[in-house]
Amino acid sequence: MKYGTPYRYPFLSLETKFSLHYHIESELDAGKYPSKGGIPLLTYATKYPVNHRSSVYPLSSPDLVQAPLEKGEDANQIYKDLANNDVTPCLQVLKHLRDANREGWIEQKDNQRL
């Protein structure tokens, strides 16, 4: 990826970050997005699993996560991130949750009260 870009479908990736799941589903249904190469849509679909304070992007939605999975995208697909590290969409979700917990964006619940 010396001169290439990890953004194979930049507009579709941006639509995914903004949670436009109806359009994403129609694009996937039309077969316009092969799930090979670059950063997977699933990574964008799961970028904001919890409330965040410094972003204009909405929270990840189950519909948006489900669409790429139903079209065969693999949550364990290894790809290179922008720092050239090997990652997977699944590992990225865990990283986002860890970071959100560190920022205090995840509210702790007492299981005894449930």
C-alpha positions as CSV (number, residue, x, y, z in Angstrom):
1,M,0.0,0.0,0.0
2,K,3.0,2.3,-0.6
3,Y,1.1,4.5,-3.0
4,G,-2.4,3.2,-2.7
5,T,-5.2,4.1,-0.4
6,P,-7.1,1.9,2.0
7,Y,-10.4,3.7,0.9
8,R,-11.6,1.5,-1.9
9,Y,-15.1,3.0,-1.8
10,P,-14.8,6.3,-0.1
11,F,-18.4,7.5,-0.6
12,L,-19.9,4.2,0.6
13,S,-17.5,4.3,3.6
14,L,-18.7,7.8,4.5
15,E,-22.3,6.8,4.1
16,T,-21.7,3.9,6.5
17,K,-20.1,6.2,9.1
18,F,-23.2,8.4,8.8
19,S,-25.4,5.4,9.3
20,L,-27.3,5.7,6.0
21,H,-28.2,2.0,6.2
22,Y,-31.1,2.1,3.6
23,H,-28.7,3.3,0.9
24,I,-25.9,1.0,2.0
25,E,-28.3,-2.0,1.8
26,S,-29.4,-1.1,-1.7
27,E,-25.8,-0.7,-2.8
28,L,-24.9,-4.1,-1.3
29,D,-28.0,-5.7,-2.9
30,A,-27.1,-4.3,-6.3
31,G,-23.6,-6.0,-5.9
32,K,-21.8,-2.7,-6.3
33,Y,-19.5,-3.3,-3.4
34,P,-17.3,-6.4,-3.5
35,S,-16.1,-7.1,0.1
36,K,-12.4,-7.5,-0.9
37,G,-9.6,-5.1,-0.4
38,G,-9.3,-1.9,1.7
39,I,-10.9,-1.2,5.0
40,P,-14.1,-3.3,5.3
41,L,-17.5,-1.5,5.6
42,L,-18.0,-3.4,8.8
43,T,-15.2,-1.4,10.4
44,Y,-17.0,1.8,9.6
45,A,-20.3,0.4,10.7
46,T,-19.0,-0.4,14.1
47,K,-16.8,2.6,14.7
48,Y,-19.1,4.2,17.3
49,P,-20.7,1.5,19.4
50,V,-21.2,3.8,22.4
51,N,-22.0,7.4,23.0
52,H,-19.1,9.7,22.0
53,R,-18.8,13.4,22.8
54,S,-16.5,14.8,20.1
55,S,-18.0,13.4,16.8
56,V,-20.7,14.3,14.4
57,Y,-21.2,10.6,13.5
58,P,-24.2,8.7,14.9
59,L,-24.0,5.6,17.0
60,S,-23.5,2.2,15.2
61,S,-26.8,0.6,14.4
62,P,-27.6,-3.1,14.3
63,D,-29.1,-2.7,10.9
64,L,-26.0,-1.2,9.5
65,V,-23.8,-3.9,11.1
66,Q,-26.1,-6.7,9.8
67,A,-26.1,-5.6,6.1
68,P,-22.4,-6.2,5.4
69,L,-22.5,-9.5,7.4
70,E,-25.4,-10.8,5.4
71,K,-23.5,-10.0,2.2
72,G,-20.6,-12.1,3.3
73,E,-18.3,-9.6,4.9
74,D,-16.1,-11.3,7.5
75,A,-15.7,-9.8,11.0
76,N,-12.3,-11.5,11.2
77,Q,-11.0,-10.3,7.8
78,I,-7.5,-9.0,8.3
79,Y,-6.7,-5.7,6.7
80,K,-4.1,-2.9,7.1
81,D,-5.3,0.1,9.0
82,L,-4.0,3.7,8.4
83,A,-0.9,3.0,10.6
84,N,-0.2,-0.1,8.5
85,N,-1.1,-2.5,11.3
86,D,-2.9,-5.8,10.7
87,V,-6.4,-5.5,12.3
88,T,-9.9,-6.9,11.9
89,P,-13.3,-5.3,12.2
90,C,-13.8,-7.4,15.4
91,L,-10.6,-6.2,17.0
92,Q,-11.5,-2.6,16.1
93,V,-14.8,-2.9,17.9
94,L,-13.0,-4.1,21.0
95,K,-10.5,-1.2,20.7
96,H,-13.4,1.3,20.4
97,L,-15.1,-0.1,23.5
98,R,-11.8,0.0,25.4
99,D,-11.2,3.6,24.4
100,A,-14.8,4.5,25.3
101,N,-14.4,2.9,28.7
102,R,-11.2,4.8,29.3
103,E,-13.0,8.1,28.4
104,G,-15.8,7.3,30.8
105,W,-18.4,7.1,28.0
106,I,-19.6,3.7,29.2
107,E,-21.8,3.8,32.3
108,Q,-21.2,1.0,34.8
109,K,-24.3,-0.9,35.9
110,D,-24.7,-2.8,39.2
111,N,-25.9,-6.3,38.3
112,Q,-27.4,-6.8,41.8
113,R,-30.2,-4.3,41.1
114,L,-31.4,-6.1,38.0
